[in-house]
Amino acid sequence: MVQNMLLFSRFSRTIALVLCISLISNCSQMATDNRQRGSQIDNPYTMPADAYLALAKNQQGAEKQALLILAAGQLIYEGQWKQSANILAQFNPLSEDLAKEKLLLLAKIDLIREQPNAAISKLAKINNISTIPAYYQIQFHEMLATAYFITKHPVESVHERIKLENILPNEQTKTNNRLALWMALSSLSEPEVSVLAAESPDDENMNGWVQLANISQKKFKNPQDILAHLQNWQAKFPNHPGNYILPKSQNDLSNYLFPEPKKIALLLPITGPISGPGNAIKDGFIAALENSPNRYNINIQTYNTNGENIQNLYNLAIQDGAEYVVGPLTKANVSEVAKLAHPVPTLLLNDADVKPKNNAYQFGLSPANEARQIAAKIHKKGMSRALVIAPAGTWGKDIIDAFASQFRTGGGQVVETFYFSPDDDLTNSIRELLHVSANDAKRKKEKPEKGHNKPLRREDFDVIFLVAYPTQARQIVPLLKYYYAGNIPVYATSNVYSGSTNVSKDRDLNDVIFCDMPWVFSHQVGGRNWPEQFNSYNRLYAMGMDAFALATQLNQLLLFPAVGINNKSGIIYLNNGQEISRILVFGKFVDGTAELRPYL
């Protein structure tokens, strides 16, 4: 059995939830889990919202208010937060307990509406939280933890999750909370972790988490040193909840941990048709090396994969003494190397058609992983009916399959998928997709007659998921707006953004929301005139830098559920498919510029 199966089989059922927490806009997940799992904590929402509203019609005073509060809460779970907000705006004053419940629901709506600071303000008005039922206490601390995390206050988020540990009802919800807490810790720099330790000298629970975070951030030249530090930590904190996020059989992993490499092989296309991406990754890798304190102790040897037998080239690198291999890049080459035995850690830079053998890890710019995170994000936003637009062919279908699978997991439905081809008449195709008649299209600029309520487009969807490169997206997005869908949010993979600012062209993408690595929003290291299907120079450059960082952080990924990686790819984690994946951030096109939007 491969090593990461030993490590993360127990995380495979919970990592999706942790991803949702990092993308959160409606943080009722733990309370929702409670009612789904039959927890001992009583859930107040036992009927559909319509049933509460019907009962409220026959009641007066406090009884009516209580039923309306229950209806408002249930509506949020049903994705109808706007209707919930309308109900909550109808009455005041309330009893103390009902006022607290109302504030909780309003805070939840604030998070859905991307207003975490407003949520924090409302939650701050709730006093004596310990006097309300445990169900609401959980929601209070969970929402605060989430709001603090997405407003860049991870320390406060950690404090709230430590409080949650003592009131969560079962091991599953505690595991989810511990993983979310670890995500917050992973976003802290080493100096920030040290400050956190200094602020809580007498808090054993906090000290345990802080010391564990310190171990995950240190660079260990000898792999046995990290195991020794972990064993010392466990001896010092034998009953700490952090023990539950660590692998149980650490000694079995010693054969898979490796010392800091002194000789690294890069297997990249340096010449030929895809030399651009190959050299971008190499540029980023070399830049990271030159900024490393160990730069004089590491020897880099590059092997040009263009036109070569990739298995022979990989074996040659091993024979030449490589202790860490980065590459190859193309999917075909990656699949060939994945079949081989890997005597040294090997970082494959694309998806493989086969599951890699031990000691090989897939690390690429995966649009399928992006699609899953977008699906989770959309679900958290309360949207459940998606219209999907993607390029025809295997590449587009694979991305849509990943999106649809994750979306269905959250109860969502893909209403229709439109696969476009290069020779399509997009004007007519988008019009037909939106069910806009030819006559309606002709009179688009005319105002409907008074009292005319006939919709000019289909209304069976509440979100659009778009997979397209910039050139295609700049045609599709304006057409969506032209044919009456301008009020529908559009989410896209990172492919929609070239990676370089182009205000005049990207104005056509205004309001499109997309996910990407943090590096892209804060760095413009250059651009290249190459086909947009190659992905941006910025992203590939950052991936090269990350590939170097993993030379010293791969051991931590084997031992911890996630680590922060120099604020380039965000938080990364290793799943049980031997894939290193990123938790990405979201941005939005505003006035032709891609802007990081941490609250999205």
QUILINSUL-V554859 format. One record per pair of residues at least 4 apart in sequence whose ideal C-beta (glycine too) atoms are under 6 Angstrom apart, sorted by the first residue. I is the first residue (numbers start at 1). J is the second residue. D is the distance in whole Angstrom. If there is no record, write none. Layout:
# QUILINSUL-V554859
i=<I/I>
j=<J/J>
d=<D/D>
This chain:
# QUILINSUL-V554859
i=<1/2/3/4/4/4/4/5/5/7/8/9/11/11/12/14/14/14/17/18/18/18/19/19/20/20/21/22/22/23/23/24/24/25/25/25/25/26/26/26/27/27/27/27/28/30/30/30/31/31/33/33/34/34/35/39/39/40/41/41/41/45/45/47/47/49/49/49/52/52/52/53/55/56/56/56/59/59/60/65/65/68/69/69/72/72/72/72/73/75/75/75/76/76/76/79/79/81/81/81/85/88/94/94/100/100/103/103/103/104/104/106/107/107/107/107/110/110/110/111/112/114/114/116/116/116/116/119/120/123/129/129/132/134/137/138/139/141/141/141/144/145/145/145/148/148/148/149/149/149/150/150/154/154/154/155/157/158/158/161/161/162/164/164/165/168/168/168/178/178/178/179/182/182/185/186/186/186/186/187/188/188/190/193/193/193/196/197/200/208/208/208/209/211/212/215/216/216/216/219/220/220/221/223/223/223/223/226/227/245/257/258/260/261/261/261/262/263/263/263/263/264/264/265/265/265/265/266/266/266/267/267/267/267/268/268/268/268/269/269/269/269/269/270/270/270/271/271/272/275/276/276/276/277/277/278/280/280/280/281/281/281/283/284/284/284/285/285/285/288/288/289/289/290/294/303/303/305/305/308/310/310/310/310/311/314/317/317/318/318/323/324/324/324/325/326/326/327/328/328/328/329/331/334/334/334/335/335/335/338/338/338/342/342/342/345/345/346/347/347/347/348/348/349/350/352/356/356/361/361/362/363/365/365/367/367/368/368/368/369/370/370/371/371/371/372/372/373/373/374/375/375/375/378/378/379/379/383/383/384/385/385/385/385/386/386/386/387/387/387/387/388/388/388/388/389/389/390/390/390/390/391/392/392/396/399/400/400/403/403/404/407/415/415/418/420/424/426/426/430/430/431/431/431/434/434/434/434/435/435/436/436/436/436/440/448/455/456/457/463/464/464/465/466/466/467/468/468/468/469/469/470/470/473/473/473/474/477/477/477/478/480/481/490/491/492/492/492/494/494/496/497/497/498/499/499/499/499/500/502/503/503/506/506/507/509/510/512/513/513/513/514/515/515/516/516/517/517/518/518/518/519/519/519/520/521/521/525/525/526/527/528/530/535/535/537/542/545/546/546/546/549/549/549/550/553/556/556/557/557/562/562/564/565/565/569/570/570/570/571/572/572/574/575/586/586/587/587/587/587/588/588/589/590>
j=<5/358/256/8/574/576/578/9/576/247/576/576/15/561/576/175/176/179/176/179/180/183/373/376/376/380/180/183/583/376/377/146/380/111/112/380/381/111/112/380/111/142/143/146/32/138/142/173/138/139/37/173/39/41/43/169/170/169/134/135/169/73/74/51/52/71/74/75/67/70/71/71/67/64/67/68/63/64/64/91/98/87/98/101/84/87/88/105/105/80/83/84/81/84/108/382/384/109/112/382/109/102/98/99/126/132/122/125/126/136/139/122/119/122/123/143/115/118/119/119/382/599/600/147/150/151/599/147/147/144/137/140/136/167/167/142/143/160/163/164/160/157/160/161/153/156/157/154/157/184/598/599/184/187/188/196/184/181/184/177/181/205/168/177/241/173/174/177/241/244/245/561/245/561/213/562/563/564/571/564/192/193/217/210/213/214/210/210/206/237/240/242/242/233/242/229/556/560/563/552/225/226/260/257/258/259/555/555/250/561/555/345/552/323/324/551/298/299/321/322/323/300/324/301/317/322/325/302/326/327/303/305/327/328/278/282/327/329/274/275/278/305/306/275/278/304/275/306/306/279/528/530/534/534/540/329/537/540/541/540/543/544/541/541/544/545/544/547/548/545/548/295/548/295/298/313/317/310/328/313/328/333/336/337/336/337/322/325/322/343/344/344/345/551/346/347/547/349/333/334/337/349/350/348/350/352/352/353/354/352/354/356/346/359/360/359/554/360/361/363/547/360/362/364/364/356/360/578/578/580/579/580/535/539/399/493/398/399/402/581/493/515/399/402/403/402/406/515/584/491/403/406/407/383/463/410/412/462/463/412/413/415/461/462/414/463/465/415/416/461/464/400/414/417/465/418/466/396/400/419/467/396/419/421/467/467/404/417/407/465/414/412/460/461/433/424/429/430/475/479/483/436/441/483/457/458/483/485/457/458/440/441/457/483/456/452/459/484/484/489/488/490/491/490/492/493/472/473/476/495/532/498/532/477/496/509/508/508/509/512/508/485/486/512/513/496/512/514/514/516/514/514/594/536/520/536/538/539/527/506/592/593/589/592/592/589/589/589/586/588/600/587/584/586/520/584/569/570/567/570/585/523/542/568/538/587/596/538/541/537/537/537/534/539/540/541/568/568/565/568/569/553/565/566/554/563/560/563/563/574/571/573/571/569/572/582/582/583/584/583/580/582/580/579/597/600/594/595/596/597/595/597/594/595>
d=<5/5/4/5/6/6/6/6/6/5/5/6/5/6/5/6/6/6/5/5/6/6/6/6/5/6/5/6/5/6/4/5/6/5/5/5/5/6/5/5/6/5/5/4/5/6/5/5/6/5/6/6/4/5/4/4/6/6/5/5/5/6/5/4/6/5/4/5/5/5/4/5/5/5/4/5/4/4/6/6/6/6/6/5/4/4/5/5/6/4/5/4/5/5/6/4/5/5/5/5/5/6/4/4/5/6/5/6/5/6/6/5/4/4/5/5/4/4/4/5/6/4/6/4/5/5/6/5/5/6/6/5/5/6/6/6/6/5/5/5/5/5/4/5/4/4/4/6/4/5/6/6/4/5/6/5/4/6/5/5/4/5/6/5/6/4/5/6/6/6/5/6/6/6/4/5/6/5/5/6/4/5/5/6/5/6/5/4/4/4/4/6/6/6/5/5/5/5/6/5/4/4/5/3/6/6/6/6/6/5/5/5/6/4/4/6/6/5/5/6/5/5/5/5/4/4/5/5/5/6/5/5/3/5/4/6/5/6/5/5/4/5/5/6/6/4/5/5/4/6/6/4/6/5/5/6/5/4/5/5/6/4/6/4/3/4/4/6/5/4/4/5/6/6/6/5/6/6/5/5/6/4/5/6/6/5/4/6/6/6/5/6/5/5/4/5/5/6/4/6/6/5/5/5/4/5/5/4/6/4/5/4/5/4/5/6/6/4/6/5/6/6/5/5/5/6/4/5/5/5/5/4/6/6/5/5/6/6/4/5/5/5/5/4/4/5/4/6/6/5/5/4/4/5/5/3/6/5/4/5/6/5/5/5/5/5/5/6/6/4/5/6/6/4/5/5/5/4/5/6/4/4/4/5/6/5/6/6/6/6/5/4/5/5/5/5/5/6/5/4/6/5/6/5/4/6/5/6/6/4/5/5/5/5/5/4/5/5/4/5/6/5/5/6/4/6/4/4/6/5/5/5/6/6/5/6/4/6/6/6/5/4/4/5/5/4/5/4/6/4/5/6/5/6/6/2/4/6/4/5/4/6/6/4/4/4/5/5/6/5/6/6/4/5/5/6/5/6/6/5/5/5/4/4/5/6/4/6/5/6/6/5/5/5/6/6/5/6/6/5/5/6/5/6/5/6/5/5/6/5/5/4/5/5/5/5/5/5/6/4/6/5/6/5/6/4/5/6/5/6/6/5/6/5>
